[in-house]
Amino acid sequence: MPFLAELIKLIATVAWTVARGRQGELFRGNSWQKWRVYAVLAFIYMLINNIVFLALLQLSPISFIALGNLKTVTTAIFFLLCLGRNLTKLQWHSLGLLTMGAMMTQVSGRLWDDLPRGTRADPSPSSLDRQIGRCEKVLASPPLGISWSLLSCGLSASAGVFTEMFLKREEEELHLQNFKVYACGTVVNFLRLAINHVVLPADQRTWWFNGFEQDTWLIPMNLALTGIMVSWVMRCCPIHLKIVANSSTLIASYFIQQALDPEMTNAHIFLGLMMISISIGLYYANPKLLSGDSDSDRADLRYWCGIVTPSMTRASTHPSMLAADSMKEKSYLEA
């Protein structure tokens, strides 16, 4: 799936460039050193994409979306440790709220369902199995799925740090940078499939498209379209649209899951998703808006309407990188 998604994105990017008559720019002035940087980034994304599928095998869609927002927390921590870039107190508080919201979505609320009210815990060995069974009900998702999701968030943070360190100075257009990332991603994923085909025993080897049905092709096409749209939205749209889109995804996923499988949703998940949505708004909020100062309010309104937008570097396409633009906007807001 990741290989097909990267291939589709590569074909779409090349077709878009050729349609604009700028195909000569794809390989113009590119050195091996620059391609090496994109290859490392593509390798990290390859790990993330494959780990995401492992997490989806264990998690429900709503749990996967909720835990995926923890990449903002991990990226903030990585930026503090690796780059010395700190956040405001409001942002750290919002990240704490986001973490608590993600944790709440993973609480099943069924720990004491089978324990009569007023009954004390029995330490005898005969009740040990029952107590272990109750403890397993604490989490709404398998621990392995949660671990895969957290690992994906950590790798996403490392990709953000790598982008900030090596690619932020590259003032290239979005379609050119996407072409390099997708080309390297296609090659890396192809090599992974080829290595698996050689390493696996003969009786376990299968053709890459075995089991594909007509509906299966919608998955890589959806992944490719999502990747292209996200890269465009994160770079070109004003910040309030990013927050609304993220929060709407959380709330919409809850009601869709409620309609498809009501047993997979509960009050803990809904409250957790609301906490995540509020924390995202606080994370990107201008602290001066909370002070009630009219000048700050007007400046913030101009910013949220898209008149003042974040920097147009590739590094700003990472969700947590938008906070790095606050220093650039400070001079405008204080003017």
ABEGO torsion letter per residue (X at the ends): XAAAAAAAAAAAAAAAAAAAGAAAAAABGBBAAAAAAAAAAAAAAAAAAAAAAAAAAABBAAAAAAAAAAAAAAAAAAAAAAAGBBBBAAAAAAAAAAAAAAAAAABAGAAAAABBBGBBBBABAAAAAAAAAAAAAABABBAAAAAAAAAAAAAAAAAAAAAAAAAAABBBBAAAAAAAAAAAAAAAAAAAAAAAAAABBAAABBBAABGBBAAAAAAAAAAAAAAAAAAAAAAABBAAAAAAAAAAAAAAAAAAAAAABAAABBAAAAAAAAAAAAAAAAAABBAAAAAGBAAAAAAAAAAAAGABBBBABAAAABAAAAAAAAAAAAAAAAX
